[in-house]
Amino acid sequence: MDLRNDFKLGMRRLASGVSIVATTDERGPKGFLATSVSSLALDPSPCLLVCVNKSTSSHDAFIRTQVFSVNLLAGRQVDIARRFSLPELRDARFESGAWEILETGAPIYRDALASFDCRLMTTFTVQTHTVLIGRAVAVRSADTAVEPLIYYDGRLDHNRAALSSADVSQHEFDL
């Protein structure tokens, strides 16, 4: 039994939404593709968490700037997701697509399903990762709900939403 490999295989079975996490420092915009994003609390102020590997080239910029955005991607946005996931495309990440600023100065992807503009509240380290806790100061959602981009079993997949909209209407969720 190899616990490390079994753990990785098990976690690949967890379908996750795909987000671009971004900030801007004195050298320009920085960002990475994330699947470890979660809402954390609504009251007294809405906040979320993002896990970032300490070896990620943009890691220190998030700590220095104290601001970041989380931009949820739609199924049709596989190309920009790939651009943010490949180190060799690091310099081209912000070249195409519509980027703008809301309140903090962090880049917001205009075509995202939803974008959260956040101020860093606190961080803590867990082994190889830093957990960023951000307070949302602005949120923008797309006018229409479209299928999200999902990371499942080691690949980006826009056809694997866990519940269809018809299924969701039959259930109540307190998120």
Backbone as CSV, one residue per row, in Angstrom:
resi,resn,N_x,N_y,N_z,CA_x,CA_y,CA_z,C_x,C_y,C_z
1,MET,0.843,-1.184,0.000,0.000,0.000,0.000,0.886,1.245,0.000
2,ASP,0.626,2.146,-0.920,1.350,3.414,-1.010,0.358,4.536,-0.710
3,LEU,0.352,5.008,0.530,-0.631,5.991,0.972,-0.600,7.254,0.124
4,ARG,0.586,7.725,-0.221,0.705,8.960,-1.005,0.006,8.822,-2.365
5,ASN,0.288,7.746,-3.085,-0.346,7.533,-4.393,-1.843,7.253,-4.259
6,ASP,-2.232,6.494,-3.231,-3.651,6.235,-3.003,-4.393,7.539,-2.712
7,PHE,-3.765,8.417,-1.931,-4.370,9.708,-1.619,-4.555,10.536,-2.890
8,LYS,-3.500,10.615,-3.728,-3.598,11.378,-4.983,-4.704,10.818,-5.872
9,LEU,-4.775,9.504,-5.988,-5.814,8.891,-6.815,-7.198,9.192,-6.253
10,GLY,-7.354,9.078,-4.950,-8.643,9.376,-4.331,-9.062,10.819,-4.550
11,MET,-8.128,11.761,-4.400,-8.458,13.177,-4.577,-8.764,13.520,-6.032
12,ARG,-8.236,12.742,-6.975,-8.582,12.961,-8.384,-10.049,12.672,-8.650
13,ARG,-10.683,11.942,-7.756,-12.109,11.616,-7.902,-13.010,12.735,-7.388
14,LEU,-12.419,13.756,-6.780,-13.179,14.897,-6.290,-13.287,15.934,-7.405
15,ALA,-14.468,16.083,-7.968,-14.678,17.089,-9.009,-14.608,18.471,-8.374
16,SER,-13.875,19.372,-9.013,-13.685,20.724,-8.477,-13.893,21.757,-9.568
17,GLY,-14.436,22.896,-9.159,-14.494,24.022,-10.068,-13.083,24.527,-10.343
18,VAL,-12.925,25.242,-11.439,-11.608,25.744,-11.859,-11.652,27.266,-11.834
19,SER,-10.643,27.866,-11.205,-10.585,29.319,-11.055,-9.208,29.846,-11.418
20,ILE,-9.189,31.079,-11.883,-7.941,31.818,-12.010,-7.848,32.710,-10.779
21,VAL,-6.742,32.593,-10.058,-6.479,33.448,-8.903,-5.400,34.428,-9.350
22,ALA,-5.653,35.730,-9.158,-4.759,36.741,-9.732,-4.502,37.889,-8.763
23,THR,-3.368,38.533,-8.971,-3.010,39.749,-8.252,-2.133,40.577,-9.182
24,THR,-1.791,41.780,-8.758,-0.863,42.620,-9.516,0.136,43.210,-8.545
25,ASP,1.431,43.086,-8.886,2.463,43.732,-8.080,3.216,44.733,-8.944
26,GLU,4.328,45.211,-8.450,5.094,46.238,-9.160,5.596,45.771,-10.528
27,ARG,5.635,44.476,-10.762,6.098,43.931,-12.047,4.954,43.565,-12.988
28,GLY,3.719,43.773,-12.553,2.581,43.472,-13.414,1.703,42.374,-12.849
29,PRO,0.715,41.925,-13.643,-0.227,40.911,-13.167,0.427,39.539,-13.031
30,LYS,-0.043,38.814,-12.032,0.418,37.451,-11.765,-0.813,36.601,-11.488
31,GLY,-0.720,35.311,-11.789,-1.851,34.455,-11.494,-1.553,32.992,-11.704
32,PHE,-2.455,32.166,-11.226,-2.323,30.724,-11.376,-3.712,30.100,-11.454
33,LEU,-3.768,28.866,-11.912,-5.016,28.116,-11.997,-5.201,27.358,-10.691
34,ALA,-6.393,27.420,-10.129,-6.650,26.787,-8.836,-7.909,25.939,-8.865
35,THR,-7.845,24.835,-8.141,-9.034,24.035,-7.879,-9.324,23.988,-6.378
36,SER,-8.395,24.475,-5.575,-8.571,24.492,-4.113,-9.054,25.865,-3.669
37,VAL,-10.320,26.130,-3.942,-10.980,27.384,-3.588,-12.283,27.010,-2.896
38,SER,-12.621,27.733,-1.831,-13.862,27.421,-1.133,-14.410,28.659,-0.434
39,SER,-15.737,28.750,-0.386,-16.328,29.773,0.469,-16.033,29.363,1.906
40,LEU,-15.888,30.352,2.772,-15.522,30.059,4.149,-16.585,30.558,5.124
41,ALA,-17.047,31.788,4.940,-18.070,32.357,5.822,-18.789,33.474,5.086
42,LEU,-20.004,33.740,5.504,-20.770,34.843,4.949,-20.859,36.003,5.932
43,ASP,-21.010,35.680,7.210,-21.163,36.711,8.239,-20.013,36.652,9.239
44,PRO,-19.520,37.741,9.717,-20.019,39.093,9.498,-19.583,39.680,8.161
45,SER,-18.595,39.102,7.492,-18.244,39.565,6.152,-17.920,38.346,5.306
46,PRO,-18.302,38.377,4.018,-18.063,37.212,3.174,-16.561,36.982,2.966
47,CYS,-16.151,35.738,3.145,-14.745,35.425,2.915,-14.614,34.045,2.288
48,LEU,-13.463,33.843,1.666,-13.170,32.585,0.997,-11.735,32.206,1.263
49,LEU,-11.404,30.983,0.881,-10.018,30.544,1.020,-9.505,29.990,-0.292
50,VAL,-8.200,30.148,-0.473,-7.491,29.649,-1.648,-6.219,28.992,-1.152
51,CYS,-5.910,27.813,-1.666,-4.659,27.144,-1.327,-3.685,27.334,-2.490
52,VAL,-2.472,27.814,-2.166,-1.464,28.053,-3.194,-0.164,27.358,-2.792
53,ASN,0.389,26.615,-3.729,1.656,25.934,-3.496,2.750,26.976,-3.308
54,LYS,3.596,26.783,-2.298,4.663,27.747,-2.021,5.688,27.803,-3.153
55,SER,5.746,26.775,-3.993,6.695,26.785,-5.112,6.151,27.504,-6.350
56,THR,4.884,27.913,-6.324,4.298,28.650,-7.444,5.021,29.981,-7.606
57,SER,5.344,30.336,-8.832,6.140,31.551,-9.090,5.476,32.815,-8.568
58,SER,4.159,32.842,-8.487,3.452,34.045,-8.029,3.155,34.047,-6.530
59,HIS,3.528,33.007,-5.825,3.190,32.864,-4.404,3.497,34.120,-3.590
60,ASP,4.720,34.615,-3.648,5.130,35.742,-2.803,4.395,37.035,-3.151
61,ALA,4.002,37.182,-4.412,3.270,38.389,-4.815,1.935,38.485,-4.085
62,PHE,1.277,37.356,-3.851,-0.010,37.373,-3.148,0.162,37.835,-1.698
63,ILE,1.266,37.462,-1.096,1.533,37.868,0.284,1.892,39.364,0.334
64,ARG,2.722,39.802,-0.600,3.152,41.214,-0.639,2.010,42.175,-0.919
65,THR,1.192,41.859,-1.907,0.163,42.810,-2.341,-1.035,42.864,-1.410
66,GLN,-1.305,41.754,-0.719,-2.435,41.675,0.210,-3.800,41.765,-0.467
67,VAL,-3.844,41.599,-1.799,-5.107,41.582,-2.539,-5.050,40.478,-3.584
68,PHE,-6.222,39.951,-3.923,-6.287,38.944,-4.981,-7.717,38.829,-5.484
69,SER,-7.839,38.251,-6.665,-9.164,37.946,-7.210,-9.265,36.450,-7.443
70,VAL,-10.483,35.952,-7.367,-10.796,34.572,-7.717,-11.835,34.648,-8.822
71,ASN,-11.527,34.064,-9.970,-12.356,34.155,-11.172,-12.783,32.751,-11.594
72,LEU,-14.056,32.421,-11.415,-14.576,31.091,-11.720,-14.775,30.943,-13.224
73,LEU,-14.240,29.865,-13.781,-14.268,29.684,-15.227,-15.451,28.844,-15.701
74,ALA,-15.916,29.166,-16.897,-16.984,28.429,-17.571,-16.382,27.308,-18.414
75,GLY,-17.203,26.348,-18.762,-16.754,25.208,-19.551,-16.095,25.584,-20.860
76,ARG,-16.525,26.658,-21.464,-15.971,27.086,-22.761,-14.602,27.759,-22.620
77,GLN,-14.099,27.924,-21.394,-12.861,28.669,-21.167,-11.646,27.771,-20.905
78,VAL,-11.621,26.613,-21.548,-10.510,25.675,-21.398,-9.196,26.304,-21.855
79,ASP,-9.211,27.086,-22.927,-7.969,27.667,-23.447,-7.293,28.581,-22.435
80,ILE,-8.041,29.461,-21.785,-7.416,30.346,-20.804,-6.988,29.543,-19.567
81,ALA,-7.738,28.507,-19.232,-7.340,27.647,-18.119,-5.990,26.993,-18.414
82,ARG,-5.819,26.502,-19.605,-4.535,25.875,-19.980,-3.403,26.897,-19.944
83,ARG,-3.676,28.108,-20.405,-2.643,29.159,-20.400,-2.165,29.443,-18.976
84,PHE,-3.077,29.397,-18.020,-2.712,29.665,-16.632,-2.134,28.441,-15.926
85,SER,-2.241,27.276,-16.525,-1.731,26.070,-15.874,-0.333,25.681,-16.354
86,LEU,0.100,26.209,-17.490,1.391,25.805,-18.055,2.478,26.849,-17.772
87,PRO,3.545,26.455,-17.072,4.618,27.407,-16.746,5.232,28.075,-17.978
88,GLU,5.326,27.355,-19.076,5.941,27.940,-20.276,5.086,29.054,-20.893
89,LEU,3.827,29.160,-20.494,2.953,30.224,-20.987,2.767,31.345,-19.961
90,ARG,3.591,31.345,-18.912,3.461,32.323,-17.822,3.411,33.760,-18.336
91,ASP,4.268,34.104,-19.294,4.326,35.482,-19.794,3.125,35.849,-20.661
92,ALA,2.376,34.869,-21.119,1.223,35.128,-21.992,-0.114,35.045,-21.261
93,ARG,-0.094,34.813,-19.979,-1.341,34.567,-19.237,-2.347,35.702,-19.347
94,PHE,-1.881,36.928,-19.305,-2.804,38.070,-19.302,-2.882,38.771,-20.657
95,GLU,-2.289,38.173,-21.708,-2.262,38.829,-23.021,-3.613,38.857,-23.712
96,SER,-4.393,37.817,-23.576,-5.705,37.847,-24.218,-6.777,37.649,-23.162
97,GLY,-7.961,38.002,-23.511,-9.040,38.000,-22.542,-9.231,39.422,-22.035
98,ALA,-10.366,39.652,-21.491,-10.716,40.992,-21.028,-10.485,41.077,-19.527
99,TRP,-9.495,41.838,-19.133,-9.158,42.020,-17.719,-9.489,43.440,-17.299
100,GLU,-9.997,43.573,-16.094,-10.313,44.894,-15.569,-10.107,44.910,-14.058
101,ILE,-10.366,46.036,-13.456,-10.174,46.234,-12.021,-11.532,46.571,-11.395
102,LEU,-11.793,46.028,-10.210,-12.986,46.443,-9.469,-12.561,47.386,-8.345
103,GLU,-12.238,46.863,-7.154,-11.912,47.739,-6.024,-10.470,47.644,-5.541
104,THR,-9.906,46.439,-5.477,-8.598,46.274,-4.823,-7.407,46.518,-5.734
105,GLY,-7.623,46.479,-7.030,-6.515,46.567,-7.978,-6.108,45.214,-8.535
106,ALA,-6.654,44.130,-7.981,-6.369,42.793,-8.512,-7.092,42.614,-9.840
107,PRO,-6.478,41.922,-10.805,-7.129,41.717,-12.107,-8.383,40.852,-11.990
108,ILE,-9.436,41.300,-12.647,-10.714,40.582,-12.695,-10.933,40.143,-14.140
109,TYR,-11.218,38.853,-14.335,-11.487,38.330,-15.678,-12.944,38.618,-16.024
110,ARG,-13.158,39.493,-16.974,-14.495,39.978,-17.316,-15.451,38.861,-17.721
111,ASP,-14.960,37.796,-18.369,-15.822,36.726,-18.865,-16.011,35.575,-17.879
112,ALA,-15.603,35.752,-16.626,-15.748,34.695,-15.618,-17.217,34.481,-15.258
113,LEU,-17.531,33.283,-14.788,-18.880,33.007,-14.265,-19.166,33.906,-13.068
114,ALA,-18.151,34.069,-12.243,-18.224,34.985,-11.098,-16.798,35.372,-10.748
115,SER,-16.629,36.587,-10.265,-15.317,37.076,-9.826,-15.458,37.654,-8.436
116,PHE,-14.496,37.325,-7.591,-14.460,37.804,-6.211,-13.205,38.639,-6.043
117,ASP,-13.371,39.885,-5.692,-12.264,40.808,-5.467,-12.013,40.831,-3.961
118,CYS,-10.818,40.418,-3.523,-10.578,40.148,-2.105,-9.382,40.893,-1.533
119,ARG,-9.494,41.223,-0.255,-8.369,41.705,0.547,-7.935,40.556,1.442
120,LEU,-6.637,40.348,1.514,-6.096,39.261,2.317,-6.334,39.537,3.802
121,MET,-6.981,38.613,4.487,-7.235,38.739,5.924,-6.113,38.087,6.733
122,THR,-5.762,36.877,6.340,-4.717,36.143,7.051,-4.219,35.000,6.167
123,THR,-3.119,34.427,6.552,-2.570,33.259,5.864,-2.114,32.262,6.922
124,PHE,-2.014,31.024,6.524,-1.318,30.046,7.352,-0.731,28.982,6.432
125,THR,0.304,28.352,6.915,1.041,27.375,6.122,0.685,25.968,6.570
126,VAL,0.449,25.106,5.577,0.243,23.689,5.819,1.179,22.954,4.869
127,GLN,2.273,22.491,5.395,3.274,21.753,4.651,3.741,22.528,3.414
128,THR,3.375,22.096,2.213,3.872,22.721,0.979,3.017,23.884,0.489
129,HIS,1.937,24.187,1.190,0.986,25.191,0.712,0.753,26.318,1.718
130,THR,0.370,27.460,1.179,-0.108,28.572,1.989,-1.602,28.712,1.729
131,VAL,-2.366,28.813,2.795,-3.798,29.039,2.672,-4.035,30.532,2.821
132,LEU,-4.623,31.134,1.790,-4.973,32.545,1.811,-6.435,32.666,2.223
133,ILE,-6.706,33.464,3.226,-8.083,33.755,3.617,-8.351,35.187,3.170
134,GLY,-9.327,35.356,2.296,-9.628,36.674,1.756,-11.035,37.132,2.083
135,ARG,-11.170,38.409,2.363,-12.489,39.026,2.568,-12.919,39.608,1.235
136,ALA,-14.061,39.176,0.734,-14.574,39.691,-0.541,-15.073,41.120,-0.338
137,VAL,-14.552,42.046,-1.150,-15.002,43.440,-1.076,-15.864,43.810,-2.280
138,ALA,-15.835,42.975,-3.309,-16.692,43.165,-4.484,-16.871,41.799,-5.151
139,VAL,-18.044,41.596,-5.706,-18.357,40.349,-6.413,-19.118,40.707,-7.672
140,ARG,-18.759,40.040,-8.757,-19.526,40.211,-9.984,-19.837,38.830,-10.541
141,SER,-21.087,38.626,-10.940,-21.508,37.353,-11.518,-21.985,37.579,-12.944
142,ALA,-21.834,36.555,-13.771,-22.318,36.608,-15.145,-23.835,36.758,-15.143
143,ASP,-24.354,37.372,-16.191,-25.798,37.592,-16.297,-26.584,36.292,-16.406
144,THR,-25.980,35.289,-17.020,-26.659,34.004,-17.173,-25.767,32.895,-16.635
145,ALA,-26.411,31.884,-16.091,-25.675,30.722,-15.591,-25.336,29.817,-16.765
146,VAL,-24.080,29.478,-16.893,-23.632,28.533,-17.915,-22.845,27.434,-17.216
147,GLU,-22.582,26.386,-17.943,-21.890,25.240,-17.375,-20.480,25.619,-16.915
148,PRO,-20.095,25.204,-15.709,-18.760,25.538,-15.199,-17.681,24.625,-15.782
149,LEU,-16.465,25.084,-15.710,-15.322,24.241,-16.043,-14.995,23.419,-14.804
150,ILE,-14.855,22.118,-14.976,-14.618,21.183,-13.878,-13.275,20.487,-14.088
151,TYR,-12.545,20.305,-12.994,-11.337,19.487,-13.006,-11.709,18.167,-12.350
152,TYR,-11.554,17.074,-13.107,-11.937,15.762,-12.605,-11.013,14.710,-13.198
153,ASP,-10.505,13.853,-12.355,-9.671,12.724,-12.771,-8.467,13.174,-13.603
154,GLY,-7.888,14.302,-13.208,-6.665,14.768,-13.842,-6.859,15.547,-15.125
155,ARG,-8.101,15.919,-15.443,-8.299,16.678,-16.682,-9.381,17.737,-16.514
156,LEU,-9.308,18.739,-17.372,-10.325,19.783,-17.423,-11.487,19.245,-18.229
157,ASP,-12.696,19.394,-17.701,-13.860,18.796,-18.342,-15.069,19.682,-18.086
158,HIS,-15.695,20.158,-19.139,-16.875,20.998,-18.965,-18.173,20.203,-19.048
159,ASN,-18.089,18.891,-19.166,-19.298,18.079,-19.300,-19.645,17.290,-18.049
160,ARG,-19.023,17.593,-16.923,-19.232,16.774,-15.737,-19.779,17.553,-14.548
161,ALA,-20.731,18.413,-14.761,-21.355,19.086,-13.620,-22.036,18.017,-12.764
162,ALA,-21.892,18.109,-11.454,-22.391,17.075,-10.550,-23.912,16.954,-10.612
163,LEU,-24.620,18.061,-10.697,-26.074,18.048,-10.773,-26.515,18.963,-11.905
164,SER,-27.478,18.526,-12.681,-28.007,19.408,-13.709,-28.895,20.446,-13.045
165,SER,-29.234,21.504,-13.753,-30.089,22.539,-13.168,-31.452,21.962,-12.794
166,ALA,-31.947,20.964,-13.523,-33.222,20.338,-13.179,-33.099,19.600,-11.850
167,ASP,-31.969,18.924,-11.613,-31.757,18.228,-10.344,-31.690,19.214,-9.192
168,VAL,-31.028,20.330,-9.392,-30.864,21.312,-8.324,-32.194,21.884,-7.894
169,SER,-33.124,22.079,-8.839,-34.409,22.676,-8.485,-35.213,21.768,-7.568
170,GLN,-34.888,20.479,-7.505,-35.608,19.552,-6.647,-35.026,19.511,-5.229
171,HIS,-33.922,20.181,-4.987,-33.258,20.123,-3.689,-33.069,21.536,-3.170
172,GLU,-32.956,21.652,-1.868,-32.596,22.933,-1.274,-31.233,22.785,-0.623
173,PHE,-30.371,23.730,-0.900,-29.033,23.726,-0.343,-28.822,24.993,0.426
174,ASP,-28.248,24.889,1.594,-27.893,26.060,2.394,-26.383,26.222,2.308
175,LEU,-25.949,26.978,1.318,-24.495,27.132,1.093,-23.978,28.390,1.685
